[in-house]
């Protein structure tokens, strides 16, 4: 199981930084932003191998399930 920042969202947001820098903004003047979108990925094969039972409510909330 992994819970972390969404990489596609981070790449999309970094494009805004590049755009601002190319338009003349100083990188040191740009604010540091925290991730706003997170992904939950559950590996069902590993959970089964470890004998773990993942609740249905958690499976429904997962962004990605790996079989």
N, C-alpha and C positions, 0 to 999 in steps of 0.2 A: 504494500500500500504506500502511496506517495501523495503528498499534498504540498503543492508549491505554486509559484507564480506561473501564469500561462505564458509560455514562450512566444507564441504568435502575437499575443497582445503586447508583450515587451518589445518585439521587433517593430510592430506598428507604431508604438509610442516613440521609439527611438528615431523613427523617420521624422517626427515633428522636431526633435532636437537638431537633426542634420539640416532640416529646412531652415530653422532659425539661424544656425551658424552660417549657412551659405548666404543668408540674407544680411550678414554682418554682425550678428549678436556675438558677444564675447562668451566663450564657453563657461568661464568662471562666474558670469552674471546669471546664468540659467539656474533655476531652482532644481534641487534634487527631488525627484518624485518617487513615491513608494508604489509598488504594484497594487493594482486595484482589482484584478481578476486572478483567481486561483483555480487550479484544476485538481480534482481528486481522481487518482488512477488506482484501480484495484486489480491485482494479479490473482485471478481465481485458481489457476493451476498451482501456484505456490501455496496459497491458502489451503487448498485441498491436501497437498503433500505434507503440510504441517499439522493437518487435522483441525484447522480453524473453521469455525462456522461464522460466516459474515451475515449479519442481520439484513433482512430484505430492505428495511428502511435505508440502510447505508448503501446498498447496491443501487437503489433508485436515485440516490443523490450523487452517485459517482458520474464523472464526466466521461470516463473511459473504463471499460472492463476488458482485461486481457484474459483470454481463455487458455 
